[in-house]
Amino acid sequence: MTPAINLAKQRGLDYELHEYIHDEHAPSYGLEAAEKLGVEAARIFKTLVVATESGTLAVAIVPVATTLNVKKMAKALACKKVKMADPKQVERSSGYVLGGVSPLGQKKCLTTVIDLSAQDKVTIYVSAGRRGLEIELSPQQLATTLNARFADIADR
């Protein structure tokens, strides 16, 4: 069990787990998940951690086939600038290894923004806390659980 799964169980979320054999040579964890699970990439979301100009960390959840627009993310956070957080800082803050960072069950509760495109989906997939394990749930349930908000933060 990962902290993400434990939190989903504890909160009584309506979710489904999907497991696949992770290829350590895969160029993109998210696109690998889409391919191996046979799910359109637009439903698989990656969890990214950013740092504001003051050093505060925040979480961005965007479709795996897109990139995070840091200007849009800064606007969503009402700050001047954000940049991708240092990988070691991400692992310390979240408790997860890169490629397996789940938005659920992180060590520290961070401000979270989910890309608007998630609202168009009945369910989305996010990491369940380790490479090769995804959790499928409704975007509204994810947002409520994380106290997250939706905003246009991805470049398509």
N, C-alpha and C positions, 0 to 999 in steps of 0.2 A: 504494500500500500504506500502511496505517496501522500504528502500533505494535501495535494489537490483532491485526491479521491476521498481522503478522510474528511475534508471540509464539505465536499459534495454530499457525502453520506450524512454528516452531522446536520447539515442544513435541510436535508430531505429533498435535494434537488432531483428533478426528473432528467436523468442523463443516461448515456450509453457509452461504454468504453470500447475502443477499437485498438487492437494491437497488431503490429506488423514487425517483421525482422528488419531492423535498421541496418543499412549499408554505410559503414563509416567513411566510405569514399564518395558518398552522394554529395553533389555540389550544393544542394538546397534541401534542408530538412523538411520544410513545408511542402515543396513540390514533390519530394519523395513520398511524403505521407499521402498526398492526393493521388499519385500514381498507384501506390501499393494498396490503398484502400478503395480505389476505383471511384473517387469522389471528385467533383469538379473543384478546381483550385480556388474558385471564388468563395467556396464554403469553408476552406481551411484558413485559419487565421494564425499569424505569428505574434508572439509577445515580445515587444522590444522595450528596453528601459532607456530613458533619456535623462540627461542632467540639465537643469536650468542654469542660467548665468550665475545664480547664487549657490549652485551645487546641490539643490534639492532634486531628488530623483522622482520620476513619474513613469507610468507604464502606458505604452501605446499598443493597441491591438489592431492590426491591419491584415488584409488578405495577403497570402503568401506570394501571389503573383504581382504584387504592387510594391512600391517603396514608400516609406514614411516621408512625408513632406514636413521637414523640420520647421519651416515658417508657419505652416498651418497648425502644427502641434504647439508651437509657442503661442500662437493666437488662442488656441483652445485652453491653454494653461494661463492665459493672461500675463505672459511674461515676454521679455524682449527676444530672447534666443534660447534654443535648446540644441544640444548635441548628443550623439549617442554616448551612453555612459561607458566607462571603462569596464571591460569584461570581468575583471576581478571584483570590481565594485558591484556588478550585476549579480555575480554568484554569491557574494557576501550578503547582499540585501535580500535576494530572493530565496536563497537556500537551494537553488537548482543549478545544474551545469548548463552551459550554453547549448542550445539545440533541444533542451528539455525544460526550458523555463515556462512554467505555467503561470497564468495570471491568478490562478486560485491557490490558496495555501502558502503564499509567500511569507517569509519571516517578518517582513515589515509591510504594513498596509500603506500602499502608495496611491496617490491620486492616479486614477485610471481613465483613459479616453479610448473609446471603441470607435472605429471608423463607421461612418453612417451607413455604408453598404451592408453592414450586418443586419440592419433593421429590415431589409428586404427578404431575409431568409427565415424559414421556419426554424431551422437549427443550423448551428455552425460548429466547427471543430476547433479546439485549442489544445495545446499540449496538456497532458495529464500529469506532467512532472518528470518524465524521462523520455529519452529518445526512443521512438517506436511505440509510443502510447499516446493516444488522443482521446479526449473526452468530447462527446457530442451533446450539446444542450441548446436551449433557445437563447438567442442574444439578449432577450429581456431578462431572463433568469440570471444570466451572467452579469449583466449590468446591475441588477438589484443586489446580487450577492457581493459585488465589488464596490457598490456605491459609485459606479462609473457613469459617465455621460457619453452620449454619442456626438460626434463631430466629424466634419470632412477633414481627414488628416492624411489621406493617402494620395499618391500620384498614380494615376492609372495609365 
